Amino acid sequence: MNALTSGFRQSPRPITLEGHGVRLVPLSPDHADSLRAAAADGELWNLRITSVPEPEQTGAYIDQALQGLADGHMLPFAVTDAASGQVLGTTRYHDIIPAVARLEIGYTWYARSHQRTRVNTACKLLLLEHAFNTLGAAVVGWRTDNYNYASQRAIERLGAHRDGAIRHHALRRDGTVRDTVMYSLLAGEWAEVRAHLLHQLQRPRN
């Protein structure tokens, strides 16, 4: 993609990102069994406000992510423990819009035993560093269900700006229609947020 059609410094493409105890590797069909195991830690597919696939849908979930990659609007990762290689969950860039150098971070979930740990902070730091420092993104966005209060709190702890809600926006897995809460972080705000995330990773935890 040339400079006339892309505002990114570098086009998003599959890459491995590593640091702070985690490694984000390009998602592949080989991760199906490991993702099923991660989702089984807490039976996460029973949560109506998340995108976690049911066990028998894991292969289709990966296929959908890889189709998004092929179509140029997604870049999916498996989240792994850097030391053991254990798959902890998944995340991705999505709604990639090269013309305005915008992308969003989402489809993020972790095995229950790795929730409320350093994993999410580490992943977001890696993804934001790559988006702003390498790709040259102008803005990074997030979206979440209006009833997913845990996700909203996690996004707000990053320092993202709450832009508002799109009402009656998308179907949930149970067939109800959700409002979608939108957040964003501009390139000019990144330095302060990066310092905040590094502080969160360095401070002791009980």
Backbone bond lengths (Angstrom), bond angles and torsions (degrees), N, CA, C in turn:
res aa  C-N    CA-C-N  psi(-1)  N-CA   C-N-CA  omega(-1)  CA-C   N-CA-C  phi
1 M - - - 1.463 - - 1.513 108.90 -
2 N 1.325 119.13 130.77 1.446 121.06 -175.17 1.522 111.97 -90.28
3 A 1.322 114.68 175.35 1.456 120.40 -174.34 1.525 112.63 -64.82
4 L 1.350 116.82 -21.75 1.451 119.61 -179.61 1.523 112.51 -75.37
5 T 1.331 116.93 -20.95 1.455 120.27 -176.49 1.523 112.81 -115.78
6 S 1.307 117.83 -2.90 1.455 120.21 -178.49 1.516 110.73 -135.83
7 G 1.349 115.48 129.86 1.443 120.07 174.44 1.509 112.96 -88.71
8 F 1.345 117.35 -6.93 1.463 120.57 177.86 1.527 110.82 -72.62
9 R 1.315 115.98 148.07 1.459 121.50 172.05 1.519 110.25 -69.03
10 Q 1.333 114.44 -35.50 1.465 121.66 -179.74 1.522 107.22 -141.92
11 S 1.320 117.45 135.81 1.457 120.28 -179.23 1.524 111.05 -67.98
12 P 1.339 118.69 136.18 1.466 120.75 176.95 1.516 110.77 -61.14
13 R 1.322 116.45 131.29 1.464 122.08 178.84 1.524 108.37 -148.96
14 P 1.345 118.55 160.12 1.466 120.82 -178.28 1.518 112.07 -54.61
15 I 1.328 115.50 135.02 1.456 122.14 -176.85 1.521 107.94 -157.63
16 T 1.317 117.34 154.68 1.461 122.27 173.23 1.521 108.95 -98.58
17 L 1.325 116.79 130.28 1.456 123.21 178.57 1.521 108.01 -116.78
18 E 1.320 117.37 131.00 1.461 119.76 -176.11 1.510 111.29 -139.02
19 G 1.326 115.76 141.53 1.451 121.56 175.34 1.512 110.78 162.98
20 H 1.340 115.24 157.24 1.465 121.96 174.06 1.533 112.06 57.99
21 G 1.327 115.98 32.16 1.461 120.68 173.95 1.507 115.90 90.33
22 V 1.335 118.43 -1.52 1.455 120.42 179.10 1.525 110.43 -125.85
23 R 1.314 115.15 158.28 1.464 121.28 175.79 1.533 106.98 -133.43
24 L 1.314 116.12 125.64 1.460 121.77 176.12 1.519 107.15 -101.21
25 V 1.319 116.01 118.25 1.463 121.38 -176.98 1.524 109.09 -117.31
26 P 1.336 117.43 151.14 1.471 119.00 179.28 1.530 111.28 -55.53
27 L 1.319 116.57 129.79 1.459 121.59 179.93 1.526 109.91 -66.46
28 S 1.335 116.10 139.82 1.462 120.93 179.00 1.525 109.25 -144.28
29 P 1.342 117.59 165.66 1.474 119.97 176.90 1.517 112.78 -58.33
30 D 1.326 117.83 -23.33 1.464 120.90 179.18 1.527 112.41 -65.55
31 H 1.324 118.06 -15.28 1.461 121.26 -179.11 1.527 113.03 -87.74
32 A 1.330 117.80 1.17 1.469 119.98 -173.05 1.527 112.54 -58.58
33 D 1.322 117.89 -50.70 1.464 119.90 -177.69 1.522 111.41 -63.54
34 S 1.322 116.79 -40.39 1.467 120.50 -179.13 1.517 111.59 -68.28
35 L 1.337 117.25 -36.48 1.464 119.31 177.23 1.521 111.15 -69.53
36 R 1.341 117.24 -36.52 1.469 119.61 175.33 1.529 110.18 -60.08
37 A 1.327 116.09 -41.88 1.468 120.19 179.81 1.523 111.02 -66.06
38 A 1.326 117.05 -40.55 1.469 120.19 179.22 1.524 110.63 -64.48
39 A 1.338 116.97 -42.79 1.461 120.41 -179.97 1.526 111.56 -67.60
40 A 1.340 116.72 -31.08 1.471 120.50 179.00 1.516 111.62 -67.67
41 D 1.338 117.70 -22.81 1.462 122.48 175.69 1.530 107.75 -73.11
42 G 1.327 115.60 85.08 1.454 121.90 -177.23 1.521 113.44 109.83
43 E 1.356 116.80 -1.31 1.470 121.63 -177.70 1.533 109.87 45.72
44 L 1.328 114.60 57.35 1.457 121.46 -170.22 1.524 113.56 -65.21
45 W 1.324 117.00 -21.40 1.469 119.68 -179.30 1.524 112.13 -67.09
46 N 1.334 117.56 -13.34 1.462 120.60 178.66 1.530 112.96 -80.00
47 L 1.329 116.70 -6.71 1.462 120.18 178.47 1.528 108.73 -83.74
48 R 1.317 116.67 118.57 1.466 120.62 -173.07 1.523 113.22 -72.57
49 I 1.334 117.59 -14.08 1.469 120.38 -174.04 1.526 112.03 -105.57
50 T 1.319 118.39 16.57 1.459 121.07 178.16 1.526 109.71 -124.53
51 S 1.342 114.21 172.26 1.469 120.83 -179.51 1.527 112.20 -102.70
52 V 1.331 117.98 13.45 1.463 120.64 -177.12 1.530 110.14 -63.82
53 P 1.335 118.48 127.29 1.465 119.63 -176.70 1.524 112.71 -76.00
54 E 1.324 116.32 148.13 1.454 120.50 168.68 1.528 108.33 -65.42
55 P 1.347 117.68 153.82 1.473 119.90 -173.48 1.522 114.00 -49.44
56 E 1.333 117.12 -44.70 1.465 119.96 -176.32 1.531 112.37 -75.16
57 Q 1.333 117.29 -9.04 1.460 121.63 -179.70 1.529 113.12 -101.78
58 T 1.331 117.00 2.78 1.465 119.81 -175.18 1.522 112.21 -61.55
59 G 1.336 116.89 -42.45 1.457 119.98 179.38 1.515 111.50 -61.85
60 A 1.329 117.07 -43.45 1.464 121.03 178.83 1.524 111.08 -66.14
61 Y 1.330 116.57 -35.22 1.470 121.65 177.87 1.524 110.08 -61.47
62 I 1.331 116.21 -44.78 1.469 120.30 178.35 1.522 110.36 -67.05
63 D 1.329 117.16 -41.92 1.465 120.65 179.04 1.531 110.83 -59.29
64 Q 1.331 116.42 -41.13 1.465 120.23 179.96 1.528 110.64 -64.34
65 A 1.337 116.08 -40.45 1.467 120.20 178.24 1.523 111.05 -64.36
66 L 1.330 116.38 -41.63 1.466 120.14 -178.99 1.521 111.56 -72.23
67 Q 1.338 117.65 -28.67 1.460 119.42 173.49 1.521 109.86 -67.62
68 G 1.332 116.68 -38.50 1.457 120.51 175.30 1.520 111.80 -61.97
69 L 1.347 115.95 -37.32 1.465 120.65 175.03 1.525 110.45 -62.87
70 A 1.331 116.48 -47.62 1.467 120.78 -179.51 1.529 111.28 -62.30
71 D 1.337 116.57 -34.09 1.465 120.73 -179.24 1.531 112.47 -81.12
72 G 1.332 116.80 -9.10 1.457 120.51 174.05 1.513 116.68 89.58
73 H 1.355 117.67 10.13 1.464 117.93 -178.67 1.529 113.48 -118.65
74 M 1.341 117.70 6.23 1.460 121.70 176.70 1.524 110.23 -139.23
75 L 1.337 115.20 153.74 1.461 121.88 173.39 1.526 107.16 -142.84
76 P 1.344 117.39 92.37 1.472 120.97 -172.09 1.525 113.56 -89.81
77 F 1.340 115.05 148.04 1.454 122.91 179.96 1.529 110.54 -129.01
78 A 1.335 116.00 149.37 1.456 121.76 161.52 1.519 107.04 -93.75
79 V 1.322 116.92 134.64 1.465 121.79 177.95 1.521 107.69 -93.19
80 T 1.326 117.00 121.52 1.456 121.17 -177.82 1.526 111.06 -125.29
81 D 1.317 115.33 156.56 1.457 121.61 172.22 1.528 107.70 -74.61
82 A 1.319 117.30 127.24 1.462 120.37 -174.00 1.521 112.14 -64.83
83 A 1.320 117.58 -30.75 1.460 120.41 -176.86 1.527 112.28 -82.40
84 S 1.335 116.64 -46.34 1.465 120.24 -173.22 1.522 113.84 -97.66
85 G 1.321 117.04 -21.02 1.458 120.35 -174.74 1.512 113.85 82.28
86 Q 1.327 118.24 -0.09 1.461 121.28 -179.85 1.525 110.47 -61.61
87 V 1.318 116.86 135.64 1.458 121.63 176.62 1.529 108.74 -78.57
88 L 1.327 115.94 122.59 1.459 121.79 -176.65 1.522 112.63 -100.65
89 G 1.337 116.47 -18.62 1.449 120.53 -177.34 1.510 109.71 163.04
90 T 1.322 116.03 -152.22 1.462 119.88 -177.18 1.517 109.89 -152.77
91 T 1.323 116.20 159.71 1.460 123.51 176.35 1.516 107.20 -157.20
92 R 1.327 116.97 169.67 1.464 117.98 177.24 1.525 111.17 -162.71
93 Y 1.327 115.14 157.62 1.456 121.21 160.46 1.530 106.72 -80.85
94 H 1.305 117.08 141.82 1.468 120.07 177.10 1.519 109.33 -148.91
95 D 1.327 115.86 172.35 1.458 120.94 -175.36 1.529 110.82 47.72
96 I 1.330 114.97 47.29 1.465 121.71 178.94 1.531 108.43 -74.43
97 I 1.329 115.80 123.08 1.470 121.31 -178.97 1.527 107.87 -122.75
98 P 1.329 118.20 92.30 1.467 121.06 -175.80 1.522 114.17 -58.15
99 A 1.328 118.27 -36.02 1.465 120.91 -174.35 1.527 112.64 -58.45
100 V 1.340 116.70 -30.53 1.466 120.04 -179.00 1.529 111.58 -118.42
101 A 1.334 116.53 12.91 1.470 122.28 178.31 1.522 111.26 52.87
102 R 1.334 114.94 48.97 1.465 121.01 179.49 1.526 110.09 -119.81
103 L 1.316 115.12 142.47 1.453 121.33 170.10 1.516 108.15 -149.02
104 E 1.323 115.41 162.80 1.456 120.70 176.92 1.521 109.64 -120.23
105 I 1.311 115.98 156.66 1.462 123.40 175.07 1.521 107.37 -110.48
106 G 1.334 116.84 127.55 1.451 118.87 -179.16 1.506 112.89 -171.53
107 Y 1.347 115.69 -161.89 1.467 121.95 -172.68 1.533 109.23 51.62
108 T 1.319 115.52 38.03 1.465 121.51 -173.98 1.520 110.40 -98.21
109 W 1.308 116.67 126.49 1.459 120.46 172.08 1.528 109.44 -154.68
110 Y 1.338 114.01 151.48 1.467 121.63 -178.41 1.522 109.41 -132.21
111 A 1.329 115.71 151.79 1.464 120.67 171.83 1.521 108.99 -51.21
112 R 1.322 116.28 143.44 1.468 119.80 -174.83 1.527 112.42 -54.73
113 S 1.325 117.82 -36.97 1.469 119.97 -177.72 1.527 112.68 -67.74
114 H 1.338 117.49 -12.31 1.465 120.41 178.89 1.517 112.27 -112.12
115 Q 1.330 117.24 7.90 1.457 120.92 172.69 1.525 109.18 -80.13
116 R 1.327 116.06 152.69 1.473 122.00 -178.39 1.530 111.52 59.90
117 T 1.312 116.02 33.06 1.464 122.53 174.02 1.527 107.90 -121.06
118 R 1.333 116.68 -169.51 1.463 121.12 179.41 1.522 112.35 -73.42
119 V 1.330 117.48 -10.79 1.462 120.50 -170.82 1.524 111.81 -58.83
120 N 1.328 117.78 -48.70 1.465 119.17 -176.78 1.521 111.45 -64.80
121 T 1.326 117.41 -42.53 1.468 120.15 178.81 1.519 110.52 -61.48
122 A 1.341 116.81 -43.41 1.461 120.70 179.78 1.520 111.33 -63.23
123 C 1.324 116.91 -43.51 1.464 120.47 179.95 1.519 111.24 -63.18
124 K 1.337 116.62 -45.33 1.454 119.14 -178.70 1.522 111.01 -64.63
125 L 1.330 117.39 -37.24 1.460 119.89 177.82 1.526 110.64 -62.40
126 L 1.324 117.24 -46.09 1.461 120.87 179.11 1.526 111.62 -61.92
127 L 1.332 116.55 -45.37 1.461 120.52 -178.07 1.527 111.81 -66.61
128 L 1.321 116.75 -40.93 1.458 119.82 -179.99 1.521 111.36 -70.49
129 E 1.330 117.37 -39.91 1.465 120.10 176.80 1.526 110.62 -59.19
130 H 1.334 116.38 -44.75 1.458 119.52 -179.53 1.530 110.90 -66.86
131 A 1.334 115.70 -41.48 1.468 119.45 -177.89 1.527 111.62 -63.95
132 F 1.315 116.70 -48.78 1.466 119.73 -175.47 1.535 113.12 -83.70
133 N 1.332 116.83 -45.06 1.465 119.85 -172.38 1.520 113.46 -80.99
134 T 1.330 117.18 -35.68 1.468 120.72 -176.79 1.524 111.92 -98.86
135 L 1.332 116.57 -52.21 1.460 119.59 -177.05 1.525 112.83 -76.96
136 G 1.330 116.07 -24.11 1.459 119.23 -177.71 1.513 113.27 75.68
137 A 1.338 116.60 35.50 1.465 120.19 178.65 1.525 110.66 -62.32
138 A 1.316 115.91 143.77 1.461 121.32 174.99 1.517 111.35 -86.62
139 V 1.340 115.95 -28.55 1.459 121.04 -178.32 1.525 108.64 -155.43
140 V 1.323 115.85 143.43 1.462 123.00 173.10 1.523 107.13 -119.03
141 G 1.319 116.27 133.65 1.452 120.59 -178.48 1.519 113.05 -117.42
142 W 1.319 115.47 164.24 1.469 123.84 172.35 1.519 107.38 -137.98
143 R 1.320 116.90 155.50 1.459 122.40 172.84 1.516 108.18 -142.39
144 T 1.324 116.84 147.79 1.457 119.71 179.66 1.523 110.18 -154.49
145 D 1.316 114.68 162.42 1.461 122.35 178.92 1.531 109.92 -63.76
146 N 1.323 116.15 141.67 1.465 119.01 -179.73 1.520 112.80 -63.57
147 Y 1.343 117.83 -20.54 1.459 120.11 176.83 1.530 113.11 -97.93
148 N 1.319 117.38 1.12 1.466 119.56 178.35 1.528 108.29 -89.59
149 Y 1.329 115.11 76.32 1.464 120.55 -174.97 1.525 111.48 -66.55
150 A 1.327 117.68 -33.56 1.456 120.19 179.20 1.527 110.25 -63.18
151 S 1.323 116.21 -43.29 1.462 120.24 178.33 1.524 110.77 -64.52
152 Q 1.324 117.21 -42.58 1.465 120.10 178.87 1.525 110.92 -60.45
153 R 1.336 117.03 -43.50 1.464 119.74 179.81 1.529 110.50 -64.32
154 A 1.334 116.42 -39.96 1.467 119.76 -179.31 1.524 110.73 -64.56
155 I 1.326 117.56 -42.25 1.465 120.80 179.39 1.527 110.57 -66.25
156 E 1.314 116.23 -40.85 1.466 119.72 -179.97 1.519 111.81 -67.82
157 R 1.343 117.34 -32.48 1.468 119.96 176.58 1.527 111.54 -64.94
158 L 1.326 117.12 -25.42 1.460 119.78 177.03 1.527 111.58 -68.68
159 G 1.314 116.72 -23.81 1.455 121.09 -175.60 1.508 113.21 103.42
160 A 1.344 117.95 11.57 1.457 121.61 179.14 1.531 110.51 -72.06
161 H 1.319 115.67 153.75 1.465 122.95 179.77 1.528 109.67 -92.14
162 R 1.312 116.06 129.93 1.467 120.24 176.53 1.528 108.60 -79.10
163 D 1.329 116.87 114.15 1.453 121.80 -176.05 1.521 112.60 -85.26
164 G 1.329 116.76 -25.52 1.457 120.19 -178.45 1.513 110.77 138.19
165 A 1.322 116.29 -168.10 1.459 121.19 -177.44 1.525 109.97 -126.28
166 I 1.339 115.21 140.66 1.459 121.81 171.75 1.521 106.10 -97.07
167 R 1.313 117.12 115.49 1.455 120.83 -172.69 1.519 111.26 -82.18
168 H 1.349 114.25 144.29 1.474 121.93 177.94 1.532 109.82 50.69
169 H 1.338 114.94 59.41 1.467 120.00 -165.20 1.520 115.54 -104.46
170 A 1.340 118.32 -36.81 1.469 118.68 -172.26 1.527 110.17 -153.24
171 L 1.336 114.67 152.53 1.465 120.01 177.95 1.517 111.27 -77.21
172 R 1.335 115.31 139.46 1.458 120.79 167.37 1.521 108.36 -86.25
173 R 1.348 115.23 170.45 1.462 119.33 -178.91 1.526 112.55 -64.69
174 D 1.347 117.78 -22.76 1.464 119.83 -179.24 1.522 112.51 -91.06
175 G 1.350 117.42 5.62 1.450 121.16 177.48 1.516 115.03 92.77
176 T 1.335 118.40 -10.24 1.461 120.12 175.00 1.529 109.03 -76.40
177 V 1.324 115.71 162.83 1.461 121.17 -177.39 1.520 109.28 -107.78
178 R 1.311 115.63 130.10 1.458 120.70 -176.62 1.525 111.66 -100.04
179 D 1.340 115.32 157.41 1.453 122.23 160.09 1.530 106.28 -86.23
180 T 1.322 117.70 146.13 1.462 122.15 -179.72 1.515 109.58 -112.23
181 V 1.329 116.26 122.71 1.459 121.76 178.35 1.532 108.27 -90.16
182 M 1.336 116.89 127.30 1.455 123.07 -174.83 1.537 110.91 -107.63
183 Y 1.330 114.93 140.43 1.469 122.36 177.33 1.520 109.35 -132.27
184 S 1.334 115.73 159.70 1.464 119.42 176.32 1.522 110.84 -151.91
185 L 1.340 113.69 158.95 1.465 122.23 174.37 1.520 106.99 -137.34
186 L 1.325 117.07 123.52 1.453 122.02 -179.49 1.525 110.99 -87.78
187 A 1.330 115.92 155.12 1.463 120.60 -179.18 1.531 111.44 -55.71
188 G 1.319 117.57 -36.66 1.456 120.87 -179.42 1.518 113.90 -68.53
189 E 1.334 116.87 -16.68 1.470 121.40 179.62 1.518 112.37 -95.37
190 W 1.329 117.34 -6.82 1.449 122.51 -170.51 1.523 112.91 -65.36
191 A 1.318 119.50 -41.44 1.465 120.98 -175.23 1.530 111.41 -58.79
192 E 1.320 116.32 -43.63 1.469 120.03 179.69 1.519 111.29 -67.81
193 V 1.329 116.99 -41.15 1.460 120.66 178.89 1.524 110.48 -65.92
194 R 1.325 117.96 -39.29 1.469 121.25 178.11 1.527 110.38 -60.02
195 A 1.325 117.37 -44.90 1.462 120.66 178.68 1.524 110.72 -61.40
196 H 1.319 116.55 -39.65 1.461 121.35 178.81 1.526 111.25 -63.89
197 L 1.344 117.56 -44.99 1.460 120.88 -179.11 1.521 111.18 -65.79
198 L 1.324 116.87 -40.93 1.470 119.68 177.46 1.525 110.63 -61.94
199 H 1.322 116.44 -39.44 1.472 120.09 177.14 1.526 110.30 -62.29
200 Q 1.338 116.92 -42.84 1.457 120.18 179.87 1.527 111.46 -61.88
201 L 1.326 117.61 -37.02 1.466 120.90 -179.80 1.518 112.23 -74.05
202 Q 1.328 116.75 -27.92 1.457 119.85 -174.95 1.525 113.30 -88.54
203 R 1.329 116.85 -21.34 1.456 118.56 -177.12 1.528 111.15 -75.16
204 P 1.323 117.02 146.15 1.478 119.96 179.87 1.513 111.54 -63.58
205 R 1.332 115.31 147.89 1.464 121.46 174.53 1.505 108.64 -122.78
206 N 1.343 114.84 145.70 1.469 119.48 179.12 1.516 110.77 -73.55
